């Protein structure tokens, strides 16, 4: 964090519990945990410790969290925020999107609980609200954001009520005073688009900043901001091969493409091997 600050930057840490999006190889004493014992329709990348070979493997059926365990998970989020502050991070982002633990609590397809954390919309958003309160108290509400993905249905996250559930959650988050909402939008070819009506409803009920991400380029990112419905656009994949992405945008420089063959693995190739843009002498 010191190096980022010395370069004039700001750095925010994402707090991420993968929930059922995991594998038993990472849990030698048990199974991955989730709101309910329902396996996600997806795979995760693992490396076999015996052979050193990596590959995609089906996610197993997780173990449903006991009610008293949920409070301990919330404490873990709280402590993680404290650790981030001690380490010098300028803020934290609660990852509540893309089928991971908090998102699993929000969706009726993955949350079949019959206690205070399942069933009604009010119960299904309870875990997210309690995490947001704990994290914002530890980090500061003006330094806490949250990432949500109401229109992404991959990994068994089908729930036609998800957009309405998300708006109900956002009303609670506005009361808490979180600094921003970060919407993860689907970016594959036939993916559902985020309706303009949803963006307008979000603007009406939330007083903080709105960030979007998912398949944007410089031109349509500028259009999104000009619409007045979002305040900023985040980029993920373009940063892989363009460590100086912001400079390339500002100066109109061409973008490099990433090598998909190096996306998984632990080596430097494809991780720190992409150079900054250099003008030929």
Secondary structure, DSSP 8 states (H G I E B T S, - for coil): -HHHHHTT---EEEE---TTSS-GGG-TTS--EESSS---S-EEEEE-TTT--EEEEE----EE--HHHHHHHHHHHHHHHHHHHHTT-SEEEEE--TTSHHHHHH-TTT----STTSSSHHHHTHHHHHHHHHHHHHH-GGGEEEEE-TT--TTT---TTHHHHHHHHHHHHHHHT-SEEEEE---STT-----HHHHHHHHHH--SEEEEESS--HHHHHHHHHTTS-SEEE-SHHHHH-TTHHHHHHHT-------GGGSSSSSSTTTT---------
